[in-house]
Amino acid sequence: MKTKTEALYTYLNENIPSFTEDWLKCRELRTGSHYSLDAPPEVMEKIKEQNGKYVMLVAESLFQDEEEMKESIACWTEQTAYERANSDTSLTEVIRNGGHFRTLILEYIEKFTEQTELDITIKDIMNWIKKVNMTFDYVMETFTDNFLAILLNRLSSQSNLINELSAPVITLTDDVGLLPIVGDIDTARAKSILETTLQQSIDSGISCLIIDLSGVVMVDTMVAQQIFQLIESLTLIGVRAILTGIRPEVALTAVQLGIDFSEIQTESSLKRVILTLAKKLDSSLKI
Protein backbone atom coordinates (compact mmCIF):
# COMPACT_ATOMS: atom_id res chain seq x y z
CA MET A 1 0.00 0.00 0.00
CA LYS A 2 2.83 2.42 0.83
CA THR A 3 4.46 1.87 -2.57
CA LYS A 4 1.17 2.52 -4.34
CA THR A 5 0.53 5.68 -2.31
CA GLU A 6 4.05 6.93 -3.05
CA ALA A 7 3.38 6.39 -6.74
CA LEU A 8 0.12 8.34 -6.54
CA TYR A 9 1.90 11.09 -4.58
CA THR A 10 4.54 11.37 -7.31
CA TYR A 11 1.90 11.33 -10.05
CA LEU A 12 -0.08 14.18 -8.49
CA ASN A 13 3.01 16.34 -7.97
CA GLU A 14 4.33 15.73 -11.48
CA ASN A 15 0.97 16.74 -12.95
CA ILE A 16 0.52 19.99 -11.00
CA PRO A 17 0.89 22.19 -14.13
CA SER A 18 -1.72 20.26 -16.13
CA PHE A 19 -3.98 20.00 -13.07
CA THR A 20 -3.83 23.77 -12.58
CA GLU A 21 -4.68 24.41 -16.23
CA ASP A 22 -7.65 22.05 -16.02
CA TRP A 23 -8.83 23.79 -12.86
CA LEU A 24 -8.51 27.25 -14.44
CA LYS A 25 -10.90 26.18 -17.20
CA CYS A 26 -13.68 26.21 -14.59
CA ARG A 27 -13.34 29.97 -14.05
CA GLU A 28 -16.14 32.44 -14.78
CA LEU A 29 -16.20 36.20 -15.30
CA ARG A 30 -16.71 37.72 -11.84
CA THR A 31 -14.87 41.04 -11.80
CA GLY A 32 -13.00 41.67 -8.57
CA SER A 33 -12.84 38.00 -7.62
CA HIS A 34 -9.47 36.28 -7.49
CA TYR A 35 -11.06 33.44 -9.47
CA SER A 36 -12.42 35.66 -12.27
CA LEU A 37 -11.42 35.24 -15.91
CA ASP A 38 -10.35 38.90 -15.95
CA ALA A 39 -8.21 38.71 -12.80
CA PRO A 40 -4.92 40.66 -13.16
CA PRO A 41 -1.87 38.61 -14.27
CA GLU A 42 -0.14 39.02 -10.89
CA VAL A 43 -3.24 37.71 -9.09
CA MET A 44 -3.47 34.77 -11.49
CA GLU A 45 0.16 33.86 -10.90
CA LYS A 46 -0.49 33.87 -7.16
CA ILE A 47 -3.58 31.69 -7.67
CA LYS A 48 -1.55 29.20 -9.72
CA GLU A 49 1.12 29.10 -7.02
CA GLN A 50 -1.48 28.52 -4.29
CA ASN A 51 -3.19 25.87 -6.41
CA GLY A 52 0.09 24.00 -6.82
CA LYS A 53 0.70 24.20 -3.08
CA TYR A 54 -2.82 22.91 -2.49
CA VAL A 55 -2.19 19.85 -4.69
CA MET A 56 1.04 19.16 -2.80
CA LEU A 57 -0.76 19.38 0.56
CA VAL A 58 -3.49 17.01 -0.61
CA ALA A 59 -0.85 14.60 -1.92
CA GLU A 60 1.04 14.74 1.39
CA SER A 61 -2.17 14.07 3.32
CA LEU A 62 -2.25 10.58 1.76
CA PHE A 63 0.59 9.64 4.14
CA GLN A 64 -0.60 11.59 7.18
CA ASP A 65 -2.90 10.80 10.06
CA GLU A 66 -5.66 13.29 10.87
CA GLU A 67 -3.63 15.44 13.28
CA GLU A 68 -0.64 15.68 10.95
CA MET A 69 -2.91 16.67 8.07
CA LYS A 70 -4.59 19.40 10.13
CA GLU A 71 -1.26 20.82 11.21
CA SER A 72 0.04 21.08 7.64
CA ILE A 73 -3.24 22.51 6.28
CA ALA A 74 -3.92 25.17 8.94
CA CYS A 75 -1.33 27.76 7.83
CA TRP A 76 -2.32 27.45 4.18
CA THR A 77 -6.03 28.04 4.82
CA GLU A 78 -5.31 30.98 7.13
CA GLN A 79 -3.20 32.72 4.48
CA THR A 80 -5.56 32.05 1.58
CA ALA A 81 -8.59 33.12 3.63
CA TYR A 82 -6.86 36.43 4.38
CA GLU A 83 -6.12 37.04 0.70
CA ARG A 84 -9.64 36.11 -0.49
CA ALA A 85 -11.26 38.27 2.21
CA ASN A 86 -9.23 41.25 0.98
CA SER A 87 -10.62 40.89 -2.54
CA ASP A 88 -14.17 40.79 -3.91
CA THR A 89 -14.15 37.00 -3.77
CA SER A 90 -17.28 35.70 -2.07
CA LEU A 91 -17.38 32.64 0.16
CA THR A 92 -19.78 31.08 -2.35
CA GLU A 93 -17.15 31.37 -5.09
CA VAL A 94 -14.50 29.84 -2.84
CA ILE A 95 -16.73 26.86 -2.07
CA ARG A 96 -17.67 26.48 -5.76
CA ASN A 97 -14.05 26.50 -6.91
CA GLY A 98 -13.11 24.21 -4.03
CA GLY A 99 -15.69 21.77 -5.35
CA HIS A 100 -14.09 21.92 -8.81
CA PHE A 101 -10.73 21.21 -7.19
CA ARG A 102 -12.03 18.19 -5.30
CA THR A 103 -13.65 16.76 -8.46
CA LEU A 104 -10.41 17.17 -10.41
CA ILE A 105 -8.32 15.48 -7.70
CA LEU A 106 -10.63 12.48 -7.82
CA GLU A 107 -10.42 12.46 -11.62
CA TYR A 108 -6.60 12.50 -11.46
CA ILE A 109 -6.67 9.62 -8.99
CA GLU A 110 -8.83 7.76 -11.51
CA LYS A 111 -6.37 8.57 -14.31
CA PHE A 112 -3.53 7.28 -12.15
CA THR A 113 -5.27 3.95 -11.52
CA GLU A 114 -5.82 3.57 -15.28
CA GLN A 115 -2.24 4.40 -16.26
CA THR A 116 -0.18 2.70 -13.53
CA GLU A 117 1.10 -0.84 -13.84
CA LEU A 118 0.70 -1.34 -10.10
CA ASP A 119 -2.05 -3.66 -8.86
CA ILE A 120 -4.56 -1.11 -7.51
CA THR A 121 -7.45 -2.59 -5.53
CA ILE A 122 -10.84 -1.14 -4.61
CA LYS A 123 -9.57 -0.97 -1.02
CA ASP A 124 -6.64 1.21 -2.13
CA ILE A 125 -8.93 3.59 -4.01
CA MET A 126 -11.42 3.86 -1.16
CA ASN A 127 -8.61 4.58 1.30
CA TRP A 128 -7.29 7.40 -0.91
CA ILE A 129 -10.76 8.86 -1.39
CA LYS A 130 -11.35 8.75 2.36
CA LYS A 131 -8.07 10.59 2.98
CA VAL A 132 -8.73 13.18 0.29
CA ASN A 133 -12.28 13.87 1.48
CA MET A 134 -11.13 14.27 5.07
CA THR A 135 -8.53 16.80 3.90
CA PHE A 136 -11.00 18.76 1.79
CA ASP A 137 -13.56 18.85 4.58
CA TYR A 138 -10.98 20.25 6.97
CA VAL A 139 -9.80 22.79 4.38
CA MET A 140 -13.33 24.13 3.92
CA GLU A 141 -13.99 24.12 7.67
CA THR A 142 -10.86 26.10 8.56
CA PHE A 143 -11.05 28.36 5.52
CA THR A 144 -14.66 29.30 6.33
CA ASP A 145 -13.80 29.94 10.00
CA ASN A 146 -10.87 32.20 9.05
CA PHE A 147 -12.74 33.97 6.25
CA LEU A 148 -15.78 34.77 8.42
CA ALA A 149 -13.61 35.82 11.37
CA ILE A 150 -11.82 38.35 9.15
CA LEU A 151 -15.11 39.74 7.83
CA LEU A 152 -16.69 39.91 11.30
CA ASN A 153 -13.64 41.68 12.74
CA ARG A 154 -13.79 44.14 9.86
CA LEU A 155 -17.51 44.78 10.43
CA SER A 156 -16.90 45.23 14.14
CA SER A 157 -14.12 47.74 13.49
CA GLN A 158 -16.29 49.64 11.01
CA SER A 159 -19.19 49.62 13.45
CA ASN A 160 -16.98 50.98 16.23
CA LEU A 161 -15.65 53.68 13.91
CA ILE A 162 -19.19 54.66 12.88
CA ASN A 163 -20.25 54.83 16.54
CA GLU A 164 -17.26 57.02 17.38
CA LEU A 165 -17.92 59.32 14.44
CA SER A 166 -21.64 59.48 15.31
CA ALA A 167 -20.87 60.81 18.80
CA PRO A 168 -18.02 63.31 18.43
CA VAL A 169 -17.25 65.86 21.13
CA ILE A 170 -16.75 69.16 19.29
CA THR A 171 -14.63 71.70 21.17
CA LEU A 172 -16.30 75.13 21.11
CA THR A 173 -13.87 76.85 23.48
CA ASP A 174 -11.05 75.72 25.73
CA ASP A 175 -13.62 74.89 28.40
CA VAL A 176 -16.80 74.05 26.48
CA GLY A 177 -17.56 71.09 24.25
CA LEU A 178 -20.60 70.03 22.23
CA LEU A 179 -21.95 66.48 21.82
CA PRO A 180 -24.61 66.33 19.07
CA ILE A 181 -26.50 63.04 19.24
CA VAL A 182 -28.38 62.09 16.09
CA GLY A 183 -30.64 59.11 15.38
CA ASP A 184 -31.86 56.16 17.39
CA ILE A 185 -29.94 54.97 20.42
CA ASP A 186 -29.79 51.27 21.19
CA THR A 187 -27.89 49.57 24.02
CA ALA A 188 -24.69 49.08 22.01
CA ARG A 189 -24.62 52.65 20.74
CA ALA A 190 -25.46 54.05 24.17
CA LYS A 191 -22.48 52.19 25.66
CA SER A 192 -20.23 53.47 22.88
CA ILE A 193 -21.42 57.06 23.38
CA LEU A 194 -20.76 56.83 27.11
CA GLU A 195 -17.23 55.47 26.69
CA THR A 196 -16.12 57.72 23.82
CA THR A 197 -17.65 60.87 25.29
CA LEU A 198 -15.88 60.45 28.62
CA GLN A 199 -12.54 59.81 26.93
CA GLN A 200 -12.94 62.70 24.48
CA SER A 201 -13.96 65.04 27.30
CA ILE A 202 -10.84 64.12 29.27
CA ASP A 203 -8.60 64.41 26.22
CA SER A 204 -9.96 67.85 25.27
CA GLY A 205 -9.78 69.16 28.85
CA ILE A 206 -13.26 70.73 28.82
CA SER A 207 -15.20 71.56 31.98
CA CYS A 208 -18.65 71.90 30.38
CA LEU A 209 -20.34 69.68 27.80
CA ILE A 210 -23.49 70.61 25.91
CA ILE A 211 -25.45 67.46 24.99
CA ASP A 212 -27.72 68.30 22.06
CA LEU A 213 -30.68 65.92 21.68
CA SER A 214 -32.42 67.73 18.81
CA GLY A 215 -31.50 64.86 16.47
CA VAL A 216 -32.96 62.19 18.76
CA VAL A 217 -36.48 61.28 17.67
CA MET A 218 -37.43 58.97 20.52
CA VAL A 219 -36.46 58.70 24.17
CA ASP A 220 -37.48 55.62 26.12
CA THR A 221 -36.58 54.50 29.63
CA MET A 222 -33.35 52.87 28.46
CA VAL A 223 -32.19 55.98 26.57
CA ALA A 224 -33.05 58.22 29.53
CA GLN A 225 -31.09 55.97 31.90
CA GLN A 226 -28.10 56.10 29.58
CA ILE A 227 -28.29 59.91 29.43
CA PHE A 228 -28.46 60.09 33.23
CA GLN A 229 -25.51 57.70 33.49
CA LEU A 230 -23.52 59.81 31.04
CA ILE A 231 -24.24 63.00 32.98
CA GLU A 232 -23.34 61.37 36.31
CA SER A 233 -20.11 60.01 34.82
CA LEU A 234 -19.23 63.43 33.41
CA THR A 235 -19.81 64.93 36.86
CA LEU A 236 -17.38 62.44 38.38
CA ILE A 237 -14.62 63.59 36.01
CA GLY A 238 -15.40 67.28 36.68
CA VAL A 239 -17.44 68.08 33.58
CA ARG A 240 -20.79 69.91 33.92
CA ALA A 241 -23.44 68.77 31.46
CA ILE A 242 -26.16 70.87 29.84
CA LEU A 243 -29.02 69.19 27.95
CA THR A 244 -30.47 71.03 25.00
CA GLY A 245 -32.73 70.44 22.02
CA ILE A 246 -35.24 68.15 23.69
CA ARG A 247 -38.04 67.88 21.13
CA PRO A 248 -41.68 68.41 22.28
CA GLU A 249 -42.65 64.81 21.55
CA VAL A 250 -39.58 63.58 23.43
CA ALA A 251 -40.45 65.80 26.39
CA LEU A 252 -44.01 64.46 26.35
CA THR A 253 -42.78 60.88 26.24
CA ALA A 254 -40.37 61.59 29.10
CA VAL A 255 -43.21 62.94 31.26
CA GLN A 256 -45.41 59.93 30.45
CA LEU A 257 -42.56 57.60 31.40
CA GLY A 258 -42.01 59.49 34.66
CA ILE A 259 -38.50 60.55 33.65
CA ASP A 260 -37.35 63.45 35.80
CA PHE A 261 -35.00 66.02 34.23
CA SER A 262 -35.48 68.53 37.05
CA GLU A 263 -32.01 67.93 38.51
CA ILE A 264 -30.32 68.46 35.16
CA GLN A 265 -29.67 71.83 33.54
CA THR A 266 -31.69 72.04 30.33
CA GLU A 267 -32.04 74.67 27.62
CA SER A 268 -34.58 74.98 24.84
CA SER A 269 -32.08 75.25 21.99
CA LEU A 270 -28.42 74.93 21.18
CA LYS A 271 -28.42 78.48 19.81
CA ARG A 272 -29.62 79.85 23.15
CA VAL A 273 -26.89 78.00 25.08
CA ILE A 274 -24.15 79.16 22.76
CA LEU A 275 -25.32 82.78 22.90
CA THR A 276 -25.38 82.64 26.71
CA LEU A 277 -21.88 81.16 26.80
CA ALA A 278 -20.67 83.74 24.30
CA LYS A 279 -21.95 86.58 26.49
CA LYS A 280 -20.24 85.10 29.54
CA LEU A 281 -16.99 84.73 27.60
CA ASP A 282 -17.25 88.31 26.32
CA SER A 283 -17.85 89.60 29.86
CA SER A 284 -14.84 87.75 31.22
CA LEU A 285 -12.63 89.15 28.45
CA LYS A 286 -13.70 92.70 29.25
CA ILE A 287 -12.80 92.17 32.89
N, C-alpha and C positions, 0 to 999 in steps of 0.2 A: 504493500500500500504506500509506503514512504517513497519508493522509487517512482511510482505512478504519479504521486502528488508533486514530486520534484519536477517531473516531466511537464505536468500541467503548469506549474509555477513558471518554468522556463518559457513555455509556449506563450503564456499570457504576457510576460515581460517583453518577449521578442516581437510581439504583435501590437505593442502599445501605439505606434504610429498609425497603423491601419485601423485599430480599434477607435482611436480618437477621430479619425476622418469619418468613420461610419457613424459615430455618435454626433458629430457636427451636422450631419445630414438631417438630423431631427429638428434642427433649429427653425424658429419662426421669426417673423419680423415684429419685434416688440421693443420699439425705440426706448433707450434708457436702460434696458435689461442687459446684464452681462451675457445672457444667452441669445441675444437678438442677432439676426442676420446682419444688421448694420452696426454691430458693436465695433468700436475703434480697433485698429490693428494691435495696439499695445495691450488692450483688454483681452483680445482673442488669443494672443500669445500666452498671457497669464492663465487663461482658461485651459488652453492645451497643456500647459505645464501642470496645472492642478489635476487635470484629467489623468495625465500620465502617472502622477503620484497616487491618485485614487486607485488606479489599476494595480499598482505595486502593492498598496496596502491590502487590497482585496486578495491578491495572490499570496501575500505573506500570511494572511489570516487562515489560509488552508492548513498551516502548520501549527497555529496557535490555539491555546485553550481560550476560554471566554475572557478571563481577566487580562491575559496578554494582548488579545485583540483590542479590548477596550482602551488599554493604556496607549497603544500605538495609534488608535483612531482619534482619541480625544483632542490632541493638539491640532490635527488637520481640520476637524469640524469647527473648532473654535475660530481658527484663522479664516476659513472660507465663509463662515457665518458673518463675521465682521465685515468682510469685503462685500458680500451680497447685500447686507443691511445698509451699506453706504452707497448703494446704487439704487436704481429703480426696479430692481429685481424683486418680484413678489415671492412669498413663500409657496404659492401655488405653482409658479414656474419652476422653483427649485425641486419641488416634489415631482412635477411632471418630468423634468429632465433626469431626475434621479431614477424614475421608473424606466426611462429609455436606457439608462446606464445598466440597470439590473438586467433588463431583457437582453442587452447585447452581451453581457458577461456570460449569461446562460447559453446564448447562441455560440459564443466562442468555446465554451466548455464542450458543447455538442460537436463543434468542428474538430476539436482536439481528439475526441473519442473516435471520430470517423477517420482521422488522418494517422493517428499513432498506430504503431505495430504492437504496442503493449496490450496485454489481455485485460481490458477494462470490463468490470462487472457492474451489474445494476447497483450492488452495494457500494461500490466506489463512487458512482455517479450521485447516488442519494446522499452519501456522506459529504461530497463537495457542495452539493446544493444546500444542504443543511448549514454548512459552514458559511457559505456565501450569503444566504438569507439572514443568518444571525448577524453577520457583519453589516449588511444593508439596513437592517432594522435598527441597529445601534447607531449607525450613521445618521439616519433620519431623526431618531430620538434626540441625540445630542445636538445635531444641527438646529432642530426646531427650538430646543430649549435655549441655545445661545442666541439664535436669531430673534426670538421673542423677547429675551431679556434685554438685548440691545435696544430694540424698539420701545419697550416699556420704560427703560431708563431715560431714553431720549424724550418720550412723552412727559415723563415726570419732571425732567429738567425744564422742558418748555412750559409746562404748567406752572412750575415754581416761578419761572421768569415772568410769565404773564401776570401771576398774582402780585409779584413785586412791583411790576410796572403799573398795575391797576390800583396800587395804594402807595403812591409816592408822597413823601413829605417834601413840600416845596418851601424853601426858605424865603420868607418875605423880608425879614430884617435879621440882624444878628441874634435877636431874642425871640422872634415870632416865626412860626412855621404854619403851613396850611396842608391839611390832609383832605383832598376831595375824594369822596367815596361814591362810585358810580355803579349802578346795576344791582342785581340780586346778591345777597350774602348768604352762603351756605356755611356749614360747620367748618369745612376745610379752608374756605376763603377767610372766614372770620379768624381762624387760628393764624393764618398767614399774615393778615392785616395786623393782628396784635403783635406778633413777633417782629415783623419788619418795621412797624411804626416805632416801637420802643427803641430798636437799634438805630434807626435813622435819626430819631430825636436825640439820642445820646451823641451820635456822631456829629450832628450839626450844632450841638451845644445850645439849643433853644430852651427858653424857659416858659413859653406859651405856645400851645398848639390849637389852631382853629380846625375843628372837624366839621366839614361841610357835607351835610346829608341831602342836599337838594337833588342829587342824582339817584337817591335810593327811593324806589317806588313803594316798597312794602317793608314794614317793620313788624316782626312778630316777637314773641317772648324770647326766642333764642337770640335774635339779632339785638334786642334791647339788652339782654344779659351780657352779650359780647361787648356792646358799647360801654356799659357800666364797668366791665372788667378792664377794658382799655383805659378808661378815664382813671380808675383806681390805680392801675399800674403806672400810668403817667405821673400821677400824684406821688407815688413812691420814689420815682426817680427825679422829682422836683420840677415837673412840667405841669403847668396849669392848662386845663382843657376848656375850650369854649365850643359849644354845639351851635351850629347855625344851619339854616336852610331846611328846617323840618317842614315838609309839605303838609297842607291842611288834612289830607286824607291819612297821612302817617300819624299826625297828631291825634286825629279822631280814633284811629286804631289803637294808639298807645293808651288813650283814656279808657277805651272799652276793655283793654287788657289789664287795666289797673297799673300801668307802668308809670312810675313817679319820676319826673325830671326836675322836681322842685329844688333838689339839692345841687343841681348842675347848672352852671351859667349857660344860658341860651340867648341867641339873638335871632331876629327874624330873617336877616339876609347877610350874605357874605359881604356885600357892599357896605352895609351899615357897620359891620365890625371893622373892616379895613379903614373906613373913614374915621371911626373913633380912635383906632390905634394911630392913624396918621396925625390926628390932632394932638394926641398925647406926645408923640415923637416930636412934633413941631414945637410944642410948649417946652419940652425938656431941652431942645436945642437953643431956644431963646434964653433960657436960664443960664 
